Amino acid sequence: MAQKEKLQCLKDFHKDTLKPSPGKSPGTRPEDEAEGKHPQREKWASKLDFVLSVAGGFVGLGNVWRFPYLCYKNGGGAFLIPYFIFLFGGGLPVFFLEVALGQFTSEGGITCWEKLCPIFTGIGYASIVIVSLLNIYYIVILAWGVYYLFQCFQPELPWAKCKQPWNTDRCIEDTYRKNKSLWLAANITNFTSPVTEFWEHNVLGITNGIDNIGSIKWDLALCLLLVWVICFFCIWKGVKSTGKVVYITATFPFIMLIVLLFRGVTLPGASAGIHFYLYPNLTRLQDPEVWIDAGTQIFFSYAICLGAMTSLGSYNKYKYNCYRDCLLLGALNSGTSFVSGFAIFSVLGFMAQEQGVDIADVAESGPGLAFIAYPKAVTMMPFPTVWAILFFIMLLLLGLDSQFVEVEGQITSLVDLYPSFLRKGYRREIFIAIVCCISYLLGLTMVTKGGMYVFQLFDYYAASGVCLLWVAFFECIAVAWVYGADNFYDAVEDMIGYRPNSWMKWSWTVITPSLCMGCFIFSLVKYKPLKYNKVYEYPDWAVGLGWTLALASMICIPMVVVIKIIQSDGPLIERIKAVAAPVRGGASSRPADHRGPSDLTYPLDPNGNKGLMMKAPTHTIVETMM
């Protein structure tokens, strides 16, 4: 009977650990509150939850509207050479580093560095600043997508014809452009498309510059509110709810992409578009901007240096094989980018043939592709409303899971700073609601009539490639040179049961820092002030504001280094050594039942000073194995 009672107690404890008590935030247990302990940290319910969450987080709009355009712009198939160099030398190693770091420490994007390498805690704060700014403006794209989706449910697509209230006298329908005699007879030299006028005059209502911000467009403000409400309910219960939502948001876009791909390659003119997309031009590799574009695209598309991947990894069980899944997810990400090019450029080839123009004249990137080029293309297809609805649903789901995964990473990093306070009762949910409300209010500046100028300012500076490269460089320095690449390899081996291929270690030590710093320097040398639509030049005060947004994250790393050194005691060298060493108790979150007899007393210490690491860990993760 005693053995049965003991087994039942273990089962009850295991059940309590995995399932939150009724009326409490995930991971909160009455026993912990009564004893004054940190609330239990939740884990993914299954491996697939983690895989789909990561896939949804980094397979986003950039894969569809940025990579294909960069590929054609930078030499077609030749662009794949610098792309794969940065993929294997920078993207995959940093992606795996962040996921493994979160799993090893079981901490979010800030506190993981506090445990592993306190002197570089500024890396976490820099990531939080970047992702917080990113979450404000990225979701505005989804508000535009919701607006377009609602407009699709009309007898005729409103951007297909002229003669609408927002059209000007220069509007000529795209299907008439092939017949030059019609628009030449109209004596119009500077004509515009109904799709462009719908976007600029109806959706944006754009003003003449950022100095004239204009009033709020309440239709877009309501769309933005709707998307934020959806985002809130996707993450308000933690990874238990996020892990289930991604079963839809992370898989359905791939189905839509395959449908649009088959539709695109069967259109007339598709082969010309695909040829234009992939035809190699090796001479473009002599241009440093091609390499800068490849590096920044890798860091954008893998959602690294934002703290989100670390936060997602922190919910893995300690013995989870994250190395294998990171490689598979990397193949999925880059493969999606490559296949998206066929889906996009086959349609652009068809559109160019229908209009009788060169493909270069219709190729767009960013919002121009999503809200001008592709909507224009669907008006020329049979059943345009059906294809428009499918396209914007795919666009929304691609962006939505990226958005709420980034917000989840932001929330996790902040909650882990004050776990005993924010993981009790409904405080976590209230905190998420506050963050969402503040972000929504700040985002209202981008749904004004001059909001597009504010949006581009954030997009160009706040989460720019320069910021991401800066953070990635210091991540590699902190892990490979301060904590020690071999020590981190020991930690990974302890988690997954074997040592990863040595190219990861060499990348963290030499290759990735070199690529990041080289690309960072070239980005500054080749810097060009921001222009809207290649015409409007931002005033000096706006450019200054943009650089302030960029420096707000970059300054965190050196500033925290100085603060940590000042706060410690002793001579300068001793201070640096003290704040560079992991916290007492070690950075590892290994549960007691995963340790061998020799590991129970001494946690992992990269310096090998077992006698100095006797103090109990400050953050204990309890996880039972039945």
N, C-alpha and C positions, 0 to 999 in steps of 0.2 A: 504493500500500500504506500509506503514511504516513497518508493521509486516512482510510482504512478503520480503521486501528488507533486513530486519534484518536476516530472515531465510536463504536467499540466501547468505548473507555474511558469516554466520556460515558454510554453506555447502562449500563455496569456501575455507574458512580457513581450514576446516577439510580435504578437498581434497589436499590442499597445504601441510598440515602436514604429510599426509601419502605418498604422491608421490613427489619425488625430482624433482626440476626444470630441464628442458632439459639442457644437457651439464654440469651438476653438479654432485658431489658425492651424494650418498643417504643421505637424511636428510638436505641438504643445500638448503636454500631459499634466494632469493635476499633481502627480507625484513630484514632478520637477519644480512646479510652482511652489508646492508646500515646503520642499527641501531647499529652495533657493538656488537650484542648479540652472545651467543654461538649458533652454528647451531643446528637445531632440531635433536633429536635422533630418529632414525627409530625404528619401531616395527615390530614384525612378522606379515605377512599378514593374517595368520590363525593359529589356535591352532595346527593343524596337522604339520605345518612347524616346530614348536618348538619340537614336540614329535619326528618326524622323524630325526631332526638334532641331538637331544640328543641320540636317538637310534643308529644312524650312527656313532656318536662320540665315544660311549663306547662299542658297540658291534663290536669288531675288531678281529684281528688275535689272540690275547691272548685267546679268547673264544674257538677257534678251535684248536690251536696247543699247548697251555700251560695248560689249565685246565684238559683236558683228561689225559695228561701225569702225572700231579701232582696227580690226583686221583688214578691212578693205582700204582704210585710210593709210595704213602703215605698211603696205606692200603685200597684201593678200596672204598667201601661204607662207611668205617669208617672215611674216610677223610671228608665226608659231615658234620660230627659233628663239628669239628673246623671251617669248612667253613661257616656253618650257624651261629655259634656263632659270628664270625667276620662280617658276613653279617648284622645281626640285631644289633650287638653291635658297629659296626664301619662304614661299607660301606654305608648302607642306611642313617643313621643319618648325616654323613658328606656330602653325595651326596645331600640330601635335604637342608642341611644348606647352601651349596654353591649356589644352584639354588635360594633358598629363599632370600639369601643375595643380589644376583644380581638383583632380581626383586624388592626388597625393596629399594635399593639405586639407581637403574637404572644406575649402573656404572660397568666398567670392573674389571678385577681381581686385579688391584692395587688401583685404586681410591675408590673402595668400602670400603677398609680397612681405607683409609685416612679419609673417612666420618664417619665410624662407630666407629673406635678405632685407632686413629692416631699413637699411640705408637707401634702398631703391623702392620704398613704399610709394614714392611719387609716381612710379609707373602706373600704379592702380588709380591714383587720383587723376592723372592725365587721361587715362582711358575713360573714366567716369565723365570728365568734362566733355570729351569728344562724343561719347554715346548720348549724353544728355542733349547736346546741341543737335546731333543727328536725329534723335527722336522727335525733336520739335519740327524739323522741316521735311523729313522723309515722308511723314504721314500726310502732308499736304498733297503729295502725288496721288495718294489713295482717295483723298477728297475729290480731286479732279476726276479720277476714274469712276467714283460713285456718281458724280454729276453726269458724265457721259453715259453711264449704264442706264440711268433713269431716262435720259433723252432718247435712248434706243427704243423705248416702248411707245412709239408713235407710228402712225400709218406710213410715214416716210421719214428717213433719217434727216434731221434738220440741217446737217452740214452738207447734204448732197446737192442742193439747189441754191441758186441765188434768189432774189426777190423776197428775202426775209427782212424783218425790221432792222436787223443789225448789219445788213449788207450795204456796200457802197456802190457807186456807179461803175467802179472799175472791176466789179466782180464778174468773172466769166467761168462757167462750169467746166470742170476738167475734161469731160467727154467731148467738148467742142474745140479743145485746143489743137487736136490733131488736124482739124479743118481750118487752116490758117486764114482762108478767105473770109470766114465768119468774123473773126476778131480783128482782122485788118480792116474790114469794111466798117466796123464799129469805131474805127479811128482811136483805138485804145492802145497805148504803148506800154504803160505801166500797169498791167492788169494783175489781179489777185485771185486766189482760189476761194471758193465758198468755205472750204474746210479751214483755211487760214483765218478768214474773217470770223467764222464761228468761234475759233479758239481765242483770237485776240480781242474781238469786239463783244462777244456774248459771254464767253466763259470768264475771261480775265478782265474785260473792260479796261484794258491797260492804259495807263497815263503816259505822259511824255518823259518821265524820269522818276528817280527815287526821291527827288526833292518834293514831288507832288504825289504823296502817298495815297490820297483819295479816301473815300469812305469804304466801310466794310461791305462786301458783297454777301448778303445774308443767306443766299441760296448755297454758296460755297461754305459759309460758316456753319450751316446746319449739316451739310455733308461731312465737314470736318468733325463736328460733334458726334455724328453717328459712328464714324470710324473709331473715334476715341472710346466711345461706349462699348463697341464690340471688342476693342483691344483690352479694355479693363476686364470684361467678363471672361476673356480667354486666359487671363493670368491671375485673377484675384484669389484663387485657391491654391496658388503655387504650382509646382511641377506636376501635381496629380491631375490638375485640369489642363495645363499646357500640354502634357504628354498625350492627352486624348484628343484635343482639338487638332493637333498636327496630323492626325490620321486622315483628316479631310484636307486641311489647308496645304499640306506638303505633298500629297499624292495627286489631287485633282489637277493642279497646274500641269503636271507631266502628261496626263491624259489629254488635256486641251492642247498642249504643245504638239503632241503627236498628231492629233486631228488637224491642226492648222498646218503642220508640215506636209501631210498628205494632200491637203487642199492646195497648198502653195505649189508643190512640185508638179501638179497636174495642170497648172494654168499655162496658157501660151506665153512665151517669153521668160519662163522660169529658168531655163538653162542659161540664158544670157546673164541673168542676175546672179546665179551660182558661180558662173565663170568669173564675173566681176568681183565676187566675194573672195575667191580663193586664188586667182591668178597671181603667181609669185613675182614680185619685183624686188630682187635682191639688192638693188642699189639703194633702196630706202633704209637698209640696215646701217648705212654710214651716218644717218641722222641720229644724234643723241636723243631727240624727242621720241623716237620710236621705242627706245629702250626705257625711257621714263614712263611712257604710256603702258608698256608691258608690266613694269614693276608696280605701278600704282593700280593697274587693273587687277593684278593678283591679290594685292592687299585689300582692295575694295571687295572683290568677289568672295574672298574667304572670311570676311567679317572678323579679321584678326585685329589686335591692338585696341579692341573696344571693351574688353572684359567679359563679353557675352560667352565666348567659348570656354573661358575659365569657369564661369558660373555654371554653365551646363555640365561641364566635367565634374564639378564639385558634388553633384547629386548622384554620381556613379558609385557603385559599391567598390570597395578598395581593390578587389581582385579582378576587376573587369578588364578585358583585353582592349584597351582604347587604341593601342597602336594599330592593330588590324583594321578596326573600323575607321580610323582616321585616314588610312590609305584608301580604303574603299570609298569613303565620302569624298575624298579629294578627286578620285576618278569620276565620280558622279557629277561633281561641281563643274570641272573642266569639260567633261563630256557634254553636259547640258549647254554650256556656253557655245561649244562648237556646233552642236546640232541646231541650236537656235538660229545660228547664221543662215542655215539652209532654209528654215521656215520664214525668216524675214526677207532675205534677198531674193528668194523665188517670187515672193509677192511684189517686191520692188521692181524686179525685172518685168513682171506682167504689167505693172502700172506704167513703167517707162514706155513699154511697147504701145499701150493703149493711148498714151498722150503724145507719142511720137517724139520723145525727148531722150537724152542720154541718161543712163542710170545714175551717174554722178549728180544729176540735177534733182533727183528725188530721194537720194540717200540722206538719212537724218540720224541723229543720235539723241539720246535722252528724251525729254518731253516732246521734242519735235517728231520723233519716230512714233511715240505712243499716241499722241493727240493730233498729229497732222498727217504724217505719211501713211500710217496704217489705216486710219479712218477714211482717208482719201481712197486707198486701194479697195476697201470693202464696198465702196459705192459703185465700183465698176464690176463687181462680181454678181452672179445670180444669187438671189436671196440675201441681199446685203445686211438686212436686219439680224438674221440668224448669226452670220459670221461676226458682226459687230458685237452682239451680246456675248458670244463665246470668247472673243478676244478680250473684252473688258472684264469678264469674270476671271479669266486666266490672269490678267494683269493685277486684279484686286487680290486674288489669293496668293500670287507670288509676293506681292508687297506686304500683305497682312501678316503672314507668318514671320517674315523678316522683321516687321515692326514689333510684334509682341514678344518675339524672342529677344530682341535687343532691349526692350523695356524690362523683360524678366531678368536679363543680365544686370541691368542698371539697378533694379530693385534688390536683387540678391546681394550685390556688392554693398549697397547701403545698409540693408538689414543686418548683414554680418558684422557691421561695425558696432551695432548695439543689439545683439541677439536677445539678451535677457529682457530688454524693454519692448522691442518691436515684434517678438514672436509670441506674445501673450495675448489671449483673448482675440478680439477683432482688430488689434492695432495694426497688423500687417495690411489687412484689407483697407483700413482707413488711410494708412500711409500711401498705398498704391493709388487710391482715389485722389489724394492731395497732389501727388506727383503728376497724375494724368491731367488734373484740372489746371495746374500751373503751366504744363506744357501746352495745353489747349489754348489758354489765354495768350501765351507768347506766340503761338502759331497763328492767331488771328491777324497779326501784322502781315501775314503772307496771303491772306484771302481778302485783302483790300484791293482797290483798283490798281495800286502800284505795288502790290504784293509780290509780283513776279521778280521785281528787282531785288527785294529783300530775300526771296527764296534763292536766287542765284548767288547772292552775296554769301549766304550760309553754305551753299553747296560748294562754292569755289574755295572758301577759306576755312570754315569751321571744322569740317571733316576731310580736309584735303590730303592728297598723297604725302605732302611734306610732313604733316602731323603724324600720320601712320608710320612712315619710315623712321621718324625720330623715336617713336615709342618702341618699334620693333628692334631697333639698334640696341637700346638700353635693356630690353628684355633678354637679348642674347648675351650681352655683357654680364648682366646680373646672374644668369643661370650658369653660363659656361665659364666665366672668369672669376666671379666672386664666390658663388656657391660651389662651383666646380662641375664640369661636364661629366666627369667620371662618377662623382657623387650622385648626380641626378640620374645617370644611367643605372647606378645601383638601386636607386629608388624605383625607377621604372621596372627593373628586373624583379624587384620585390613585389610589384603590383601584378605584372603580367606573366611572370614565370620565366622569362628569357630576356636577353639583351637585344634591343633593336639593331638594325643594320648600322654600321659605323658612320654612314654618310650623314645621319642625323647629327651625331656629335661633331663631325667636321663642319657641318653647316652652321650649327650654333656657335662654334668656336671661331671660324674664319670666314666661311663663304657668305653667310647671311649678313653679318655686320659689314663686310666689304661691299656687298651689293647695295645694302640700305644706305650706307654713307655715300657711296658713289652716286646713286640715284638722287639722294637728298641734295648733294652739292650741285649736280646738273640741274635739278629742279629750280634751285635758287638762281643759278646762272642764266637759265633760259626763261626765267619768270617774265610773264607778260601781264599787264594790268587787265582786269576783268572788263569785258564788253558784253552788252546784251545784243543778241541777234547780229553780232559782228559790226554793229554800227554805233550804238549808244555807249559812250564812255562814262564810267562812274566818276563822280566828283571826288576830290582828294579826301574829304572827310569820310566818305563811304569806304574808300580803299583803306583808310586808317582803321575804321571800324572792323573791316574784314581781317586785317592783320592782328587786331586785338583779339578777335575770336580765335585765330590760329595760335597766338602766343599764350592765350589763357590755359591751354592744355600743355603746351611744350614747356612752359616755365615751371610747371609743377615738379618735374623731376629734379632739376638742380636746386630748386628752392627747398624741397624736402631733404635733400642730401645735406644742405647747409644747416637746416633746423635740427636734424638728428645729431649732427656732430656737435653743435652748440649745446644741446641738451644733455650730452653725455659728460663724463668726468675724466680727468687725467690729461696727460700729454696728447698732442694732436694724433700721433700714430696710434696710441692706445685707444683713443676715442673712435678712430676709423675702424680699427679691428673689432671693437665692441659692437658697433652698430652694423657691421657687415656680417657678423655671425648670426646663424639662425637663433630663434628665441630658445630660451631654456625649456627643455622638454622635447626639443626637436620639432621639425616642420611636418613630420609624418602624422597621418591620421589613422594609422593601422589599428584596427580593433584588437583587443587582447587575445581573442580566440584565433587570430591569424598569425600570432607570433610563436616562434619556436622557443624552446627553453632558455636559450642564450639571449633572446630578444626581450624577454619579459621585463628585465630590469633596466636595460639601457635602450632608449629609442635611437633612431638613426641620427648620428652626429657626423657631419662631413669632416670635422677636424679630428675625429677619433678620440676625443677627450671624454671618455665614458665617465670618469670620476667627477667631471664638472657638470654632467647633465642629469644629475640624480633627481632634480626637482620634478614633480609631476607635471604633465602637460597642462597648459592653461585652458585647452579646449579638447574635451574628450568626446569621441564619437562611439556610441554603443550600438553594436550591430550583432545579432546572434545568428548562428548558422545551425539549422536543425538537421 
